[in-house]
Amino acid sequence: MTRDARSIWFNEASARIGLSDETQLALRFALKPYRLAQIYRGATKELARDVEALTTLPKELRASLTASGFALGCVEPVTIQRSRDGQTSKGLFRLRDGNEVEAVLMEHREERTTVCISSQAGCAFACRFCSTGQAGYTRNLVASEIFDQARFFALELAARGKRVTNIVFMGMGEPFHNYENVMGAVALLNDPHGFGLGHRHITISTVGMVNRIDAFADEHLQVNLAISLHAPTDAIRATIMPVNRRYPLAQLLAACERYVEKTHRKVFFEYVMLAGVNDSDESARALARIMTGHLYHVNLIPYNATPDGPFQGSSKERIWIFAKILDEAGVPTTVRHSMGSDIAAACGQLRAQTQPKAARRGA
């Protein structure tokens, strides 16, 4: 399905001031097509901070748009934390209805930068090792709320002569549970007339919604697909990921096979290492047995502690032994380098500091 990024952006920006769509906005402010193009380009490509920074617009028009409440962005930074590693920043953003989400900027070596963005306020899937899932679900984000997390950090980087090189949908929420808005955000991120980030630099992670994996294959996009697997058997996976009761491994892996057959693209399998749960030699061998796809890649993730999590992370030694078993079985494997755990910005920790269950209970 083709999605018009500019229409998505204008329709959502118009809705925030009580107008139905881009057409109503144009009528309200007598905006000619070239003025609409200037506004969209300024917001998404030139990264203007606000309407007043759109100096290509007449002063009177800028004043009129500002007075109406029209804004280029729709997320408000509440706090920005910087990790001791000097490479990681986490933003807590307030949405217009008061809900809050978090996003993370990771600055790697060689000018590579990754922004991890959220697609929902909370998450309905309740994975036991993930702080976001344990805190519950509130609502879906619209496309511009998702996009604006990346836009915020792009503005920060631009001030230092840098740019966003990669986006991962691995923040708060299950992206495929908010499928249409996530695809809209992908359109905004990719639009060559706007933000202009190539599809191959975008990764979407899912807990394994089989129907949406099939739909995603039909999009014919070069966006990367990552599967939150985290266990090699139904018996283990069902204890830590309730979604496995609806979509057991056989169904999930069949969907992955269909995806590869249709797209000829690699599938990344994320596997968080939990001591005594899924990190034994037998688990490694069981994982190797199901990683039969020729375009499958396993990414082992050190577990990051959360206030409500009942787990301990596997030791470094155990992780590398696990990786060696996979490698010897011919399974392409990497071990993720964790960043930002001191500010609860690492994988599985988002929302851990701001809204853990224990804090809400007053414990």
N, C-alpha and C positions, 0 to 999 in steps of 0.2 A: 504494500500500500504506500502510495506517495503522500507525504504530509508536507504542507506548505508552512515552513518555519516562520516566515514573516506574518502570515495570517494568525498562526498560533500565538505569537508574541503580542500582536496588536489586539487580538480578541481578548486575551487575558488582561492586558493592561487597561483596555477599555472597560472591562467588567469591574475593575477595581474602583472606577469612578461612576459606576451606575449606567454605563452604556453597553449595548448588546454586542457590538463588534466594531471592526475597523471602519466599516462604512458609516456607522453612526458617529464615530470619532471624527472622521473626515468632515462630515456635515456640520457637526457641532463647532469645530474650530476653523472651518473653511480651508481645510488642508488639501492642497493639490498633490497629485501623485509624487512629484519630486520632493515635496516637504515630508511626506510619509517615509520616503526612501531615506531622507537625511536623518530622521528621527531613529529609524530602525538601525541604520548603519552606525550612528553615533552611540547607540546603546549597546549593540552586540559586537561590533567590529572595532570601533575606535575606543570603546570602553569609557565613555563619558560618565562621570560620577553622578550627575543629576541634570535636569533639564537646563539649568542655567549654564552648564558647560557646553551646551549645543550652540556654539556661537555662529553656526551657519544659519540659524533661525533668527528672524527679527526679534528685537528685544520685547516688543509688545506681545508677540506670540508666546515667547518663553514665559512672560509674566502671566498670561492667560492660562496656559497649561499648568503652571505651578499653582496658581490660585484654585484651580479645579481639583487639585490633588493628584493630577497625573504624574507618575513617577517612572523612572527607567528601571528601577529595581523593586523587588517586593520582599526581600529578607533584610532584617535589621540585625547587625552584629551586636550581641550582648557582651560577650567576653571573647577575647582571643588569647589563648595560652601558647607559650613557646616551650618546647621541650629542651632539656639540658643537652640533647644531642646536637642542637643548633640546626637541625634539618627538618624538624616537624613542627607544624602549627595547627592547633585545633580551634575552630570557631564554633561558638554557640550562637545560633541565629533565631531570632523571634519572628514568627510569621504574623500577618495582619490580624489574625484572630486570637493571638496570644500563645498559640502552640509554639514549641521550640524544637529545633533539630540541630544536629552537629555535622560538621564536615571537616576534613583533614587535608592539609597540604603537606606533601613530602617532597623535599628537595634533595635529589640524588646527585651523584657525581656526574660529571660531563654534561651539565646543563639540563639533565632530564628532570622533569617535575611531574608529580602525579597528584591529582585532587581526587579524594575519595568522598563521594557525595551521597546524600540520603534521598530516598524516594518516598518515604512515609514518615509520619510522626508516630513513632513506635513501630511495633511489628506484631502481627497476629499469629506467628508460627511457633513462638515459644521454645526455640532451641535452648536446651538447658545450660549450655556453656556460653550463651550470648546474653550480655546485659540488656541489650535493647529488647530482645524477645521476652525476657523475664519481666520487663516493665510494662508490657501490654501495648495494645494498639489504640490509636486515636483516630487518625484519618489519613487518606491519600494526599500527597502533594500534587499540585497542578504542574504542568510542564515548566512554566517560568519560575516557580519556586525551586524546582530541582536545578534548572539552568543557572539561576542566580547565585547558588553556592559556588559554582565554578567561576562565574563572573566576578564575584567578590575577590577570590584569590588571584584571578587573572589581573585585576586592578592592582593588587598588592605587588605582584611580580613585575608588572609593567613599570612601576615606579623604580625598580632596580634593574631595568633593562632585560628582564627575563620574561618568559611566557609559559603558559600551561602546555605541556607536551603530551600528557596522558590523563584520561579520566577513567575512574573505576566506580561502578555502581555497587559499592560494597559497604555503604554506610548504613544508617538506620533504615529498616524496612525490607520487605521482599519485593524487588523490582517487578517481577512478573505478576505480583498481586495488584499492581498498579500499572498494568501493561500499556494502555493507551497514552497515559501521561508520560511514562518513561520513554516510549517511542517518540512522543512529541519533543521531549527534552533532547533526545538523540538528534532529531532533526535540527533543533536550535544549535546544538554544539557543532554539528557538521556543516551547516549552511555556508557555502563558499562566499555568499554575499554578507555573511555575518561573522560568527565566531570562527568558523573555518577550520575546525579540528577534524582530521581525517578519521574515517570509520575505524581503521585498523589501530587507532590509538585510543579506542573506547572499549571497555570491557564491562559486560553485565553479568552479575553473579545471581544465581537462583538456587533455592533449596531443592528444586526439582519438580516444579509444576509441569507435568508431562504435556498437558494440552497447550501450554504457552511455549514450551520448547518447540513443538511442532509448528505453532503459529510463527515463531521467531525465524524458523528455517525458511518459511514462505516469504519473509520480508526481503530476502535476497540482499542483505546488507553484509558488509565486511567487518561488522562489529564482532568482537571476541565474546565467546560464551564460556562462563565458568560455572561449574556445578559444585555446590556445597555438599560434599559427599560425607566425609568425616567418619565413616565406618565401612567395613568390607562385607558385613552380613546384615540381614534384616534384624536378627536378634539383638545385635549391638545398636544398630542405627535407630530402631524404634524406641530404645530407652533414652536416647539423647535428642532425637528429632521426631516430634509427633507427626510431622508430614509423611514419614515413612509408612504410617498405617494407611494413608490414602494412596500414596504412590510408592509401593515397595520397589526394591532394587531392580527386579526383573523388568518392571514397566519403565523405570527411569533409564536404565541402560539401553533398553530397546529404543526409547526416544532419542538417546544420544547417537545410537547407530543410524537412525533415520536422518538425524541432523547432519552427520558426517557424509552420509551417502548423497544427500541433497545438495549440500553446500561445499563439500570437499575442504572444510575448515577444521582446524584443530579444536578439541574440547579440553579445557583445563579442569582438573578435579582438585578441589581444595580439601585438605585433610588436616584438621586441627589435632594436635598430639596431646592426648589426655592420659596421664599416668594411670596404669592399671585398668584402663577402660578399652582403649583401641590401639595400644602401642606395643603389643607383644609380637614376638617373632611369627607366631601363627597368624596374627592379624595381618602382618606384612605379606605373608605368603598367600593368605586369602584375598588380599587386595590385588596382588599380582595376578591371581587367577581370573579376576573379573576385568582387569585392565587389558582387554584383548584388542581394542580398537587400534588401528595403525596410526591414528591421529590423536591419541590420548596422551595427556601429560599430567602427572601428579605433582601438586605443590604442597609440601608438608609445612604446616604452620605451627610454630611454638605457641602454646596456650598462654594467654594473658589473663591473669587473675581479675575477677570482678567481685564486687561486694556481695552479690547474691549467689555466686557460683559455688557448687559443692565440689569442684574438681581441683586437681593439682596438675600442673604441666609436666610433661615428660622431660627428663634430663637431656642435656645436649648429647651425651653419650648414647642414650637410648634412641634419640631422633636419628643420629647418624648410622646406628646399627640398622634401624628400620629402613633408612634410605638405601643402605648398601644391599639389603635383601631385595628391594625393588630393582635396583640397578642391575644386580646379577641376574634377575629374572627378565631383563630386557625392557623394563618399564622406564621411560624417560621421567626423571624425577629431579626436582629442585627443593631446597629448603629455604623458606622465606626468611629474610632478615627483618626482625621486628623493629619498628620505629615508633617512638612517642609513648611508650608504656608508662612513663613517669607522669604523663598528663592524661592518662586514660584515653589515648588516641589510637591505640593499637587495635588489631583485629579483634572484634567481639566486645570491646570495651565502651563503645559509644553509648552515652546516656548513663554510664556507670557512676560518674561523680555527681551528675546533676539530679538524677531521679531514680536511684536504686530503691527497691522495695523496702529494704530495712529502714532507709531514711524516711520514706513516706509513712511507715508504721510508727515512726517515732522511737524505733529501737535503739 
